Amino acid sequence: MLAATALSAALLIAGVALIPFGQRVDSAYRPTPPLALRARRAERVCVDEGHYNAHTATGRYRPLARLAEAAGYRVSRHRGAFTAQSLAACEVLVVANAAGGDRVRIGPINLPIRRGGERGAAAFARAEIAVVRRWVEGGGGLLLVADHAPFGQASQGLARAFGVGMGGGFVEVPTTGPAYAGRGTAVFTREAGLLRPHVITSGLGRVMTFTGQSLTGAGEPLLLLPPGAVEFVPPGPVLRPTSAAGHRQAVALGSGRGRVVVLGEAAMISAQIDDKGRRFGMNAPGNDNQAFALRLFQWLSKES
């Protein structure tokens, strides 16, 4: 009887894990990197999976990992804390939606069992931040991605090490402006002056983001939020609206002999679908997000 009950429970859990609801990776996405955007050297791209990351190389950033591999990069998973030894094998480090803690999951379902601390708590120890900064200054390329709350709060310590501030809320653009592309979607174009001139954005005309937070401080703007943009910021049961006009959703900067790109939104370089089959990210129609992602890797690995 006990064996039968255990088997039934296991089958139920397996069935729940396979229910296709919520935002999830688009399994139909097929990366197609053009020759001009492929790697000239097989640089090692390390994807952080040691800080309760919501986006990993085998999870929501699987499309990005597949794109990087198709372009000729060697992708590996970085587990555990950052140390000088662990980063020595990396040319580019991708840190996406790190958190101070998480919940145990069965498939897409969060269980009321906490792992680590609060999600919005600091994701990185001070010693780790110092290690990453020295690694970048020595020539490494850091792609730091932190989405809307709670990920901005969790990653702000690492961002501040490079002079970048994180708004930590939820950004909305005016529905009557050129950046509005539907609820929760913003479009950055050259015509509107929101896709800013840079080696990374060269040849691109249209990049889309999907909510996220705003960025301030250091760095050259890649994606500039328009006049009238608002960020709804925690804490509290009612989010506080603040102006995000002129803030950025992507910046690039140099640090010593290395380079850093900070993105305030994660889905733009993934490929996902929602319950209604809506595609968002590199798979969404009518954008240059895939080329944008490849240009990020080229710039961070000093190929452009």
N, C-alpha and C positions, 0 to 999 in steps of 0.2 A: 504493500500500500504506500509506504513512504517513498519507495523508488518511483512508483507511478506518479505520485504527487510532485516529486522533484523534477521528473521528466516533463510533466505538464507545465510546471512553472518555467522551466528552461525554454520550452517551446513558446510560451507566452511572451517571455522576455525577448526571444529572438524575433518573434513576429512584430512586437512593438518597435524594435530597433530598425526594422525594415520598412515601417510605414513612411511613405514619402510625403512628409509635411514639414512646414517651416522652410526657411531659406536653406538651400543646400547646393552643393557643387553640381554644375551642369555637366553630366557625364557625356553629353554630345559634343562638348567643346573640343575642337581639334586645332592645336596651335600650328600656325603657318608662318614662321619667321622668314621674311624676305632675305635674300643673300646679303644685301647691304647692311642689315641689322644683326647678322650673326656674329658670334665671337671670333676674333682672329686668334685668340689663345684660349685654351681650355681652362679658364680660371675656375677656382673652387668657390662656389657660392654656398655658404653655411646658413641654414635656416634655423633660427632659435626655436627650441622646443622645451626649454628648461625653466620657463617662467609662467606656467599656467596659461600659455598662449592660446587665444581663441582661434588663431590662424596658424596652421603648421603645414609642412611640406606634404603630409599625408592627409590633411584635412581640408579646410577651406582655401588654403593656398596650394593645393595640389595642381590646379590649372597653371599657376605661376611657375611652380617647379617643373611642370611638363614643358612649358614654354621655354624656360631657361635651358633645359636639357636639349630640346629640339634646336635651340640656337647655338649649341656647342659648349655650354657651361657644364661643369661637374657639380651636381647638387648633393649636399650631404645634410644630415640632421644634427644640429648641435644640442646636446642634452646636458643638463646640469648647469652649474654656475660658470660665468665667464672667468677664465684665467688667461694669463699670458701664454701658457702652454696650449690651451684649447683653441685659442684664436690664431696661433702661429700657422696653422694649416689653411687658414681662410684668406682669400683675397677680398671677398665681399661678404658682409654679414647682414642678414635680413632679420629684423626683430619686429614682429607684427602682433599687435594687440596683446602685449604681455599684461599680466595682472598679478595682484598680490595674493590671490587665491581663486578657488573655483568650486564648483559643485560636482559631485559624482553624477555621471550620466548613464542612462541606458538608451543608446541610439540618440534621438533628438530630445529625450526627456530628462530634465534636470531633477534629480532627487534631492530631498532636504537633508543632504549629508555634505558637510563642508570639507573641502580639502584646503589646507593652508589657512591664510587669513581672509580678510575681506577683499573682494575683487579690485576695489579702488585704492587699496593700500599700495605703498611703494613696491614695485615689482623687482627692483634691483638694489642690492646692498651697495653702500658707498664704495667699498673696495672693488666691486664689479664695475661701477661707473668709472672709477679711476683707471682700471685695466682697459676698458673699451676706449676711453679717451687717448691713452698712450698708444694703443694699437692703431687708432685712426691717425694720430699725429705721426706715427711711424710709416704710414703709407696705406693703411687699410681703407676700405670703402664701406660705409655704414648706411643701410637703408632702414630708417626707423619709421614704423607705421603705427599710429595710434588713432583709433576711431573715436566716436562719440563716447560719452560717459558710460562706464567708469574708466575707460582705457587711457584717456588723457591724464587723469589724476595718477594712475599707476605708472605712467611712463615719463611724467614731467621731470623727475630727477635726472634721467639720462638726457632728455632734451635740453635742460638748463645747462648741462655741462658744455654744450655747444652754443649757448646763447639763444636758444629757441624757446619761446613761451607757448604753452598750450592752453586754449580756452576751456577745454574740458566739458563742453556742453553739447548741444545739438543745433547745428546750423540750418537755417532756412533762408532762401533767397526770395526776393519779391516776385510774386506771381505775375506781375505786369512787366517785368524786366526781361532783357535778352538772355539772362542766365537760367531762367525757369524752363525746365523740360518735363514737367509733371511732378506730382507730389513726391517729395523725397529725392528728387533728381535735379542736379545743376549741370549746366553745360558751359564750358569755358572755350571761347573762340577768339581767334585773332581779330575778327571784325569788331567784336565788342570790347577789345582791349584787355580781356581777362586771361587769355593764354599768352603769357609773357615771353618776350624774346630771350632765348638761351640756347646753348648747344643742345640741351636735352629736348627742347621743344621744336628744334629746327625741322622744317618740313611737315609739321603737324598742323592740323587746322581745327580740331574739335576733340576735347577731352571731357568726359562726363564723370561726375562723382555722385555719391548716393548718401546724402546726409553728412555724417562725420562732424568734426569739430573745426575750429579755426586756429591758426598759428600766428604768432607775432614775434618780434625780436629779430635776431640775426638771420642772414641768408638772403639770396636773390630769389624773388618770387617767381614761381613757375605757374601757379594757378592763383589768380587774384579774385577775392570775393567782391561783388559789385556793391555800389551804393544801395543802402536799404537792407543789406543782409543783417540778419539777427541771429544771435546765439542764445539758446535757452539753457541756463547754467544751473546745476545743482549746487548746494544741497537743499533739502526741504521738500515737502509734498507738492509744492507748486514751483516749477522751475522759473528762475528769474530771467527775463529777457534783457539782453544787453546788445549794444551795437557791435556788429562784426564787419562793418563797412571798411574796406581797405585792408582787412586782414587777409591771410593767405590760407590755401589748403594744401600747398606744396611749396617747399623751399629747397634750395641747393646752396651749399657753402663749402669752402675749403677749410681744413684744419691741419696745420703743419704740412706734412707731405701727403695727407689723406684727404678724403672727400666724404661729405655727408649729404644725404637727401632725407628730408622729413616730410611725411605725408600725413595729413589730418583725416584721411578717410581710407579704409582698407579695401572695399569692394572694387574700387576702380581698377585694380590690377589682379583681380580674381575673375572667375566666371561662374556665376551662380544663377539659380532660378528660385522663384517663390511658389507658394501654393497655387497661384493662378497660371503658372508657367511663364511669368514675366522674366525675361533675362536681364541681368544687370551685371556690369563689369565689362571685361574684354569681349564678351559674347553679345553684348547689347548692340543692336543695329545702329549704324550711322555714327560711329566714333572711331578715334585713333588710339584708344587705350592700349591695345596690344603693342603698337609701335612705341607708345610712351613708356611702357614697361621695359621694352628692349633697350630703349635709349637710356633709361636709368641705369641698367646694368653696364652698358658701354661706358657711360660717363664715370660711374663709380669704379670701374676696373681700368680707367684711364685709357680707354680705346677711342675716346672722343674728347 
